[in-house]
């Protein structure tokens, strides 16, 4: 495994760990930090007129992730 690949994998592991810590902090009683579900619900309800821009954005994000990381 090359050093660059190891650094990228390590970066993703660190980001995932930080995300987990943030989620745990958000789930404490009385926390003012929104959970991941709260953030997703807020983004998904965003509309411009009758166009669900938030849902389109979330769908586009997941499409991008799938295209770049899972399509081989």
Beta strands, then each sheet from edge to edge (+ up, - down):
end
